[in-house]
């Protein structure tokens, strides 16, 4: 799942993720509210549970920090199978330290997303056949 309010960023990230061949479906949400609504519904083949969530920090109304707070309060998803990685343009040490203290957050990476970042995350958090791989 991609959560970012910037349409162009979502399209770019979708292309990068598709190029890795690790997934068969990418869910794009343009706001925290949309993402939380998606996660509240029952998961099916057509409405899959995301294994990995890429989350932007700076968004209007609710930001990435708000998402993490709401997610940890309202969802009982098994976070061992559901990874959340923040994507940021900041190099602010305060934000990086804040991110490290949030147990459900599995990392913070600098934008732009690259195939190398996706491959590193997959290698770190997922078993070899856990994600669909088309390569």
N, C-alpha and C positions, 0 to 999 in steps of 0.2 A: 504494500500500500504506500502510495505517495501522498503526503499531506503538505500542500504548499499553495498559497493564494496566487502565485504567479503562473499563469497559463503556459508561458514559454518555458519556464523552468520545469514544469511538469512534463511537457512534451520532450524536452531535452533528456530529462532523467529517464523517461519511459524508453527512449531510444537506446540509451546507455545500458539499461537493465536488459532490454530485449537482445542487445548485441552479445551479452554474456551467455545467453541460452539457458539460464538457470530456472526460468519461470515459464508457466503456461498462461498466466493471467496477471495483469497488473491493474490494481484498483487505484483510481486517482480521485482524491477528494480535495476540493479547493478551499476548504475551511475546517477548522477544528470541530465545529458543530456538525458538519456533514460526516466527518470521520466517526465521531462519537455515535451519531445516529446509525451509521452503517454497522458499527460494532455491537449495537444493541439488538440487532435482529438475528434470527436463527440462521446459522450457516448451512448452506447447501452447495451442491456442485456448481450452480449458477451464481451463488452468493458465498464464495469461499472465505474462510477465516484466513486473514493474512499471516504468513509465517514471519514476515519482516515488514516493519513500518519505518519508512524514512520520513522524518518530521522536521519541518522548517521551524525555526525559533520565532522569527518576527512575522506575525500576521495580525491583521486588524481584528477587532472584537475579542477573540480568544487567541492567545499565542501558544507556542509549543510548551511553555511551562504550564499554562492552564490545562492543556491537553493531558500532560503527565499527571497533574493533580487529579483531574476528573477520572482519568483512566484507572489510577491506583485506588480511588475511592469506590468506583462503581462497577468495575469489571473483575471477575474472578477467573480470568483466562490464565491458563498455565503458561507463565512467562518463560519456562524452560523451552517451550516450543514457539514462543512468540517474542521476537527480538525487536527492540526499538532503538533506532540510531538517529540522532539529531544531525541535521545538516545546517551549517552556519557559514556566514561570510565573515564572522567576527574572529578576532584573535585575542579578544578580551579574556585575560586570565581569570577574572572573577566568574564569568559565565562558564568557562571550562571547569573551574573548581566546583561551581554549583552543580554542574552536570554530573560530575564524578560522585556526588553525594546522593544521587537519586537512584535507589536500588533497582527500579524497573527499567532504567535507561542503560542500554548496553554499550553506548559509545557516543561520541560526538566527532563528526568529521567535517572538514572544510569543504565548502562548495568551490568549484563545481564537482558534481559526482563524476567519477571516472570508472571505467571497467576495472581498473586495479583496486579501487576502493570496494566495489561490489565483490570482486573475487576474494579480497582479504576478509570481508565480513562473512561470506559464505564459508571460507576455509576455517575461520575462527569459531563460528557458531553452529554450523550444520554438518551432519554426517554426510558422507559422500553421495548417498542416494536419497537424502531427505527432501531435496528440492527437485523439481522436474528439470532435467538437463537435456537439451536438444542437440548439444554438440556431438 
